[in-house]
Amino acid sequence: MPERNFRIRVELVCTCKTEQPVGGMLCFIHHEEEEQRRNLGPSLLQTVCTGSYLDVQKTACRFHQLVKACWLVLPHSRRWRLTMLPCDRSCKFKMARAEEEIIIEIMLGVQQGDSDIFMSSQASEALFTPSTTWTLSCAVAEAKFFERRARRAPDGSFHLRCLQLCARVLVGTCFSEYALKTVVMHLLNTTPLSGWHRTHFLLRLDDIMRYLRHCLEEKRLDHFFFGNEKIPEVVLPPALQRAEPFNLFQHLAQDPDAQAQAMREFTDMQDRLTRMLANDN
């Protein structure tokens, strides 16, 4: 997906007039810093921020500490052994018992208002990502969109099967799974859900391939969420709804050789899909 990087500014707010838990809570603004340190130790802002900005690495480190502290009081700790694994921008750990082993990685995210869009701790594609850089993530919005469509779809709907099958023929090509997912989301948003029944399987597969070919010829595939105001299942920030559509195929518009290569690989991909369907039958 298109990369959008942000810094998250953290500002102090007065908590004097808010409802206080038992024992009270010191206000960061109206209590002396020394008094806060004496009662609470280093402030939360000092723990997770660099300057005025939320720091990914500091926040991940703090989350690591909380996981370790909470693990000791969980029932699972009697059956599983927890090992924290090194990772700068996420919380990664291993749970093991006997010969069983599970690796878990938790990405951190900051929600944009009440929307389904988050600022993620995932590293950017740059060689170096500053610790105060957070990356725009639509992962929650995408999952919600597919889940809500699946809930409304009639029994026998197979849109996810279409996505999985097409993803298999992408292997070894210049096309990303994200581009394919975007095509399917656009079609799900415009094709009646009744049209995704298994009886229409070949028709919808053909729609996906035709849509992708048209985008290649036009050298344009719009990101599903940027500038899209017609997605009732998902809550988007107003700025994202009003944004100019982002072209996922911008690189093809700038490089004729890349577009020619993409068209050749698309033809090979179509042939591979045809053979795969013939073998399944």
N, C-alpha and C positions, 0 to 999 in steps of 0.2 A: 504494500500500500504506500501512498505518498508519505514521505517523512516530513513531519512538522515538529520542530523542537521548541520547547518553552522553558522559561524559568518561572518558578512559583514563589512569588513574594509573600512573606509571612509578616503580618502586622499584629501588634499587641492590641487587645481590646479590654476595656474595663469590665471586670466581673463583679464589682461591688454590689450591684443591684440584682444580679441573677440569683436564682434559687440555689442555695448552697447545700452540699452534702453534709452529713453529720461530721462535726469537727471543723467545718468551714474550709475555705480554700483561699489562699492569699492571692490578691489581685496583682498582676504583673506590673501594672501602672502605678497604683497608689500605695504599694508597700516597698520599703527600701530593699535594694538588691541584697544587702547583707542579711536582712531579716529573712528573705526568701531562702538564701543559701543555708542559713542556720536551721531553718525548719524543713526545707525540702531537698537540700543539696543543690547541684547544678540545675539551672532551669531547663525546662523542656526545649526552649528555643536554642539554648547553648548546645543541647544534646543532639538535635536533629537539623540545625541550620548552620550555614556558612554565611556570615553577614546577615542580610535580611532575606536570604533565599533558602528554601527547603533543599537539603542536601541528600541525594539518593543514597550515597554510601553510608552516611551517618544514620539515616533512617533505617537502612537495611541492617546495620550493626545493632541498633537499638531493638529492632524486631527479633534478631537472633537472640539477644539477651532475654527478651520476654518469653520466647519459645522455650528456652532452656529452663527458665524459672517456673513456667507453668507445667512443663512436662513432668516434673517431680510429683505433682499432686494429681496427675491423671491416672485412671485405672490401667491404661495401656502400658504405663511405665513398668508394671510388674511383669509384663510378658514380652515387651519389646525393648531393645537397646537403641538409644538415640545417639547419633553422631552428627554434629554440625559440620557441614562442608564449606570450604572457602568459596565465597562468591561476593563480588563487590556490589552488585546492583540488584540482588534478590536475596531471598532467604532459602537456602538449599540445605537439606539434611537427609540422612539415611536412617531408616528404621530397619532393624534386623532381629531375627529370632531363629535359632537353629540354622537351617539352610535357606531360609526365606529372607529376602532383602528387597526393600522398596526405597527408591530414590524420589524425593519430593522437592520441587522447586516452586516457591511462591513469589510471583511478581507483585510488586507494590503498585498501587494506583491512587491517584487523587481525582475524585469525581468533579466534573465541571458543573457546578450548581446542582440542579435536580435532573440533569440529563443522563443519557446512557453512554456518554463520551468521557473518557478518562485520560489523564496524563500518566503515562506508564514509566516504570523504572527501567524498562528494557533499553539496552544500549542502542544508540543510533548506528547508522551504517558507516559513519565516519571512523577513521583510524583511531581517533581519540575523542571520547565523550566526556566533557567536564562533569564533575560530580553534582553540579547544580542544574544539569540539563535533564528535562523530562520529555518523553516522546508521546505525541498524540496517539491514542489507541482507540479503534472502533470495534475491538474484539467483543466487548459486552453487547454493543448495539447489534453486531452481526449475529451473535448467538441468540439474542432476544428475537430478532427478526425471523430467523429460521424456526425457532421454537414456537412462536406465535402462529406462523404460517402452517406448521405441522399440526398444531392443535385445531386449526380451522379446516384443515384439508380433510376430504372424505377418506374413509377406509380404502386402503389399496393405493394411496398416493405414493409416488416413488421419486420425488424431486431430489432427495438426498442420494438415492441410488444412481440417478443420472450424473450427479456431481462426482460421485466416487468413480464411476466408470470412465468419465472423461478425464479425471485426474490420472488414471492409469496410463492413458495414451499420451499424456503430457511428458512423461519421463524421457529425459534426453533431448528435449526441445528447448527453445528459448522462451517458451511461455511459462509464466508463473502460475501457481495454483491460485494466487490471489486474483489474477486477471480472470481466470475461469470462474471463480466464485462470484466475481462482480457480474459477469455475464448472466449467470444463473439467477442472481438476486434481481437484476433488471427484468428478466423474463418472468420471475415469480411475481413481480410487482405489476405486470401488465397482462399476464395470461390468467384467465379464471382458474381457480383452484381445481374445479371439476376437470379441467383439461390436463391435469397432472396425474390422472388415474393410470394404472399400469396398462390399460388397453390403448393408451395414447403414447406409449413408451417411445416408439420409433419416431413419431411426429415431434415429440419434445426434444429428442436427441438431435434431430435434423434442425430444429429451431436454434438450438445452442450453437451448432456448427455454422449455420447461416449467419447468426448474429455475430459470432466471432470473425467470420470472413468479412462481413460488411465493415466491422470496426478496423480490420487490418487494411482494407482497401481505402477507407477514409482516414486511416492513421489516427483514429480517435476512439478511446474507450473512457467514458466519463466515470469517475469514482461514484459509487452508489450513494454516498451520504452528502458529499459536498454540493450545496445548492439544490438539494432535493427536498421539497416541502410536501411530498405525497407518500409519506411512510407513516401511517397511523399507529403502527405497533411500537415505534421507537421514538423516544424523546431526544431531540437534538437541540443543542444551543442555538439561539436565534442567529448568531454570527455564522454558524456553519450552514444553516438553512439558506442564508442570503449570500453565501460565498460563491464565487465563480466556480463552475464545475471544473474539477481537476482532471486533466487528460492523462490517463495511465499509459497511453501509447505516445506520449510526447517525444520520446526518443526515436520513434519510427518516423515522425514528421521531420525530425532534424537530420536523419541519416537514411538516405535512399537505399544504401547497401543493406542496412539492418532490416528495412522493410521488405526488400526483395528476399532476404534470407528467411524472414518470418513467413512470407507467403509460400516459399518452398517447403518449409517445415510444416506449415498448416496442411498442405497437400499430402505430405507423408503421414501426418497425424490422421487425416481422414481415411487414408488407405488402411492404416493400422486398426482404426475403429471398425471399419467394414469387415476386416479379417477376424477381428475379435468377436463380433456379433455372429458371423458365419460359423465360427468354431463353437460358440455357445449353443447354437441351434443344431 
